[in-house]
Amino acid sequence: MDVGPGHIKLAGVCKSFDGQINVVDGVNLKIPDGAYCCLLGPSGCGKTTILRMIAGHEDPTAGEILIGGENVVGLAPVARRTAMMFQSYALFPHLSVRDNIAFALRVRGMSKADRYAAADAMMAKVRISELADRLPAQLSGGQQQRVALARAAITEPRVLLLDEPLSALDEHLRVQMRQELRHMQRDLGITFVHVTHTQLEAIALADLVVVMENGRVCQAGSAREVYASPKNRYVAEFLGGQNILSGRVQTINGHHVVVAAPATHGIKVPLAPGIHVGVGDAIAVAVRRDDIELVRPDAPQARDGVMSVKTQVRAIEYQGYFVKVMLDAGADEDFVAYVSERKFFGAPFDVGDVVLATWPTDVARLLG
């Protein structure tokens, strides 16, 4: 099958250091040509090691890495046509912005006129032409990042690799630079692989989100898929925005199961493809926090297709456009509702109030 030049395939990739346990453990992954992929996970999960193996700065202990259909294991980064943008930016402090961007072309022996013309065209593309003669110390963090990105992109790589590129920026600039990165990726039309431990960053940017734990891929899919349809408890908890309730299967009836959890008499949950359960099995159920509606216990209740749990308000946090209401779910599990600001302050609750937490039956999910 023909693949584009920036198509990446990892097949059974493992990496260990000094013969110790694998920090990357049998990863199989396909990243389409021209996609924006985020490798997401906590520190130590292997995501940066994968990035370095794709770049050619590390070799896998086992497995294959293919770029554009070619096995690149053992090839130097320049032969792979990859470029890497480091977290520190690593700009040369004594060189101007133009010379920093043109440096790789200088190493390749391109004439000064040609490399400056290419650098000027790249600066225009990332909108930093007015900074051409400045030194890195005269730039803001966001400007330095644009220079680093332009320097990486000027070699016309088929894959651009970004190691925690936004971690050094403040919140306002991070949001701005997320938009810039996405815009530049679309303009350049090449594959971006971006390592981050920040969930919001990944789901805001990526066509493909790859959630990792202990050197393995837990789930890979679109941002909406991994956020709204997590495959297991780890993904649901790491991505956030979900209530996770533990319980045991009471009954299985048609397309639904009833799960008994400590704070409930039974939660009806749709059966999920690929998850096989029997009566008495321990299972976890996920319900998105923004699917929870809070009502007074004496309010009229619709019965069909709606679950309800009687609970008590433990804490309230104003979050701006919504209010985070923390509820008592028994045991040690958190149970939270995200209530729109207008709705909450239209009929506010207080800490200690008894409420019914309700949600449509079919929005709950069994977790593998």
SVG drawing of the C-alpha trace seen along z (x, -y; Angstrom):
<svg xmlns="http://www.w3.org/2000/svg" viewBox="-43 -45 72 59">
<polyline fill="none" stroke="black" stroke-width="0.4" points="0.0,0.0 1.3,-3.4 1.9,-5.8 2.8,-9.5 6.3,-10.7 5.5,-11.6 3.6,-8.4 5.1,-6.9 4.7,-3.2 6.1,-1.8 6.0,2.0 6.8,3.9 9.1,1.1 10.9,1.7 13.6,-0.3 15.6,0.6 18.7,-1.0 21.6,1.1 19.6,4.2 17.0,3.0 13.2,3.1 11.8,1.7 10.9,-2.0 9.1,-1.5 7.4,1.9 6.1,3.3 4.6,0.2 2.6,0.5 1.4,-2.8 0.5,-4.4 0.6,-8.2 -0.8,-9.3 1.1,-11.5 0.4,-15.2 -1.3,-14.5 -0.8,-16.4 -0.1,-13.7 0.3,-14.2 2.0,-11.6 0.3,-12.2 1.2,-10.7 2.9,-11.3 6.6,-11.7 8.5,-8.4 5.9,-6.8 8.2,-6.5 6.8,-9.3 10.1,-11.3 12.0,-8.1 9.6,-7.3 10.2,-10.8 14.0,-10.4 13.8,-7.0 11.7,-8.5 14.2,-11.3 17.2,-9.0 18.8,-10.1 18.1,-6.6 17.9,-3.2 15.2,-0.8 16.2,2.4 13.7,4.3 11.1,3.5 10.9,1.4 10.3,-2.3 9.1,-3.2 8.8,-6.7 7.2,-6.9 7.3,-3.1 11.1,-3.0 12.6,-1.3 14.8,-4.1 16.4,-2.2 20.1,-2.9 19.8,-5.9 21.0,-9.4 18.4,-12.1 19.4,-13.9 18.8,-10.8 15.4,-10.3 14.4,-13.9 13.2,-14.5 13.8,-17.7 13.4,-18.1 12.4,-21.2 13.7,-20.9 12.1,-22.2 15.0,-24.6 14.8,-25.9 18.7,-25.8 19.1,-29.0 22.6,-30.3 22.9,-33.4 25.5,-35.1 23.6,-34.7 20.7,-36.9 17.3,-35.4 18.0,-35.2 21.3,-33.4 19.8,-31.0 17.1,-30.0 19.6,-29.7 22.2,-27.7 21.3,-24.2 21.4,-25.4 24.9,-26.9 26.0,-23.5 24.8,-21.9 26.9,-24.3 24.2,-26.5 25.4,-29.9 24.7,-32.9 22.3,-34.5 20.3,-31.3 20.1,-30.5 19.1,-34.1 16.4,-34.0 15.1,-30.7 15.3,-32.1 13.4,-35.3 10.6,-33.2 10.3,-31.0 10.3,-34.1 7.4,-35.5 5.5,-32.2 5.8,-32.3 5.3,-36.1 8.6,-37.1 10.2,-39.0 10.6,-42.2 12.8,-40.2 15.4,-39.2 18.3,-41.2 17.6,-40.6 19.6,-38.3 17.7,-35.6 18.2,-37.5 16.1,-40.4 13.1,-38.1 10.1,-37.0 9.5,-33.4 6.9,-33.1 9.2,-34.8 12.0,-32.4 9.7,-29.5 8.7,-30.8 12.4,-31.1 13.1,-27.5 10.2,-26.2 11.3,-28.1 14.8,-26.8 13.5,-23.2 11.1,-23.6 13.6,-25.3 15.2,-22.0 11.9,-20.8 11.6,-17.7 8.8,-15.2 8.4,-14.9 8.7,-17.6 9.2,-16.4 8.4,-18.7 9.5,-17.8 7.2,-19.7 7.4,-22.8 4.9,-24.9 6.0,-23.9 8.2,-27.0 5.4,-29.5 2.8,-31.2 -0.8,-30.2 -1.9,-33.0 1.0,-32.5 0.5,-28.7 -3.0,-29.2 -1.8,-31.6 1.0,-29.3 -1.3,-26.3 -3.2,-28.1 0.1,-29.1 1.4,-25.6 -1.8,-24.2 -1.8,-27.0 1.8,-26.4 1.4,-22.7 -1.5,-23.1 0.6,-25.6 3.6,-23.4 1.6,-20.3 4.0,-17.9 3.6,-15.4 4.0,-16.9 4.7,-14.6 4.3,-16.5 5.1,-15.2 3.2,-16.6 1.9,-15.7 -0.9,-18.3 -4.2,-16.9 -5.8,-20.1 -2.9,-20.8 -3.2,-17.4 -6.9,-17.5 -6.8,-21.1 -4.1,-20.4 -4.1,-16.8 -5.7,-14.9 -4.4,-11.8 -4.0,-11.6 -1.9,-8.7 -2.3,-8.1 0.6,-6.2 1.4,-4.5 4.5,-2.5 5.9,-2.4 2.7,-1.2 0.0,-2.7 -3.3,-2.6 -5.5,-4.2 -4.9,-6.1 -7.7,-8.0 -9.1,-11.4 -9.2,-13.9 -13.0,-13.5 -12.7,-9.7 -10.2,-9.4 -11.9,-12.1 -15.5,-11.1 -15.0,-7.3 -12.1,-6.2 -11.3,-2.5 -10.2,-1.9 -10.0,-3.5 -6.5,-4.8 -7.4,-6.8 -10.6,-8.1 -8.8,-9.3 -5.8,-10.7 -7.8,-12.7 -10.1,-13.9 -13.7,-15.2 -15.1,-11.8 -16.7,-10.4 -15.4,-6.8 -17.7,-4.6 -16.6,-1.1 -19.0,1.7 -20.1,5.2 -22.4,6.5 -25.9,7.3 -27.7,8.3 -27.3,8.4 -30.5,7.6 -30.5,7.2 -28.2,4.4 -27.6,3.1 -26.0,4.2 -26.9,3.1 -23.9,2.2 -24.1,1.9 -21.8,-0.8 -21.3,-1.8 -23.4,-5.0 -26.2,-3.6 -28.7,-0.8 -27.9,-0.1 -26.6,-2.0 -27.9,-0.9 -25.1,-1.0 -25.1,-0.1 -23.0,2.9 -19.9,2.0 -18.2,3.8 -15.2,5.7 -16.0,5.7 -17.3,9.0 -18.8,9.2 -20.6,11.7 -22.8,11.3 -20.7,10.6 -17.7,9.2 -16.0,6.1 -16.3,3.3 -15.9,-0.5 -18.4,-2.9 -17.6,-6.3 -20.0,-9.2 -18.9,-12.6 -19.1,-15.4 -20.8,-17.7 -23.5,-15.1 -24.6,-15.3 -27.6,-17.4 -28.4,-18.3 -32.0,-18.6 -33.8,-18.9 -35.0,-15.6 -38.7,-16.8 -38.4,-17.9 -40.6,-15.9 -38.4,-13.1 -38.6,-11.5 -38.1,-7.8 -37.5,-6.3 -33.9,-6.5 -32.6,-8.6 -30.5,-7.4 -30.5,-9.3 -28.3,-9.0 -29.3,-10.6 -26.2,-12.4 -25.0,-15.4 -23.0,-18.4 -19.5,-18.3 -17.8,-21.4 -18.4,-24.0 -15.8,-25.7 -16.5,-28.6 -14.6,-28.0 -15.8,-31.0 -18.0,-29.6 -19.1,-26.7 -19.4,-25.7 -17.7,-22.5 -19.9,-20.8 -18.3,-17.9 -20.6,-15.3 -20.5,-12.4 -20.2,-9.1 -19.2,-6.9 -15.9,-5.1 -13.0,-7.2 -14.3,-8.0 -14.8,-11.5 -18.2,-12.4 -18.4,-15.8 -20.9,-17.7 -20.0,-20.6 -22.9,-22.9 -23.2,-25.9 -22.7,-29.2 -26.1,-30.6 -27.9,-27.4 -26.2,-27.1 -26.7,-30.7 -30.3,-30.6 -31.0,-28.0 -27.9,-27.6 -27.0,-24.8 -25.1,-25.0 -22.6,-22.7 -24.5,-20.1 -27.6,-20.1 -29.1,-16.8 -29.5,-16.6 -30.3,-14.1 -27.5,-13.6 -29.1,-12.6 -27.9,-11.6 -29.3,-9.9 -28.7,-6.1 -27.0,-5.8 -24.2,-8.3 -22.6,-6.1 -19.8,-3.8 -18.4,-0.5 -14.6,-0.6 -12.3,2.3"/>
</svg>
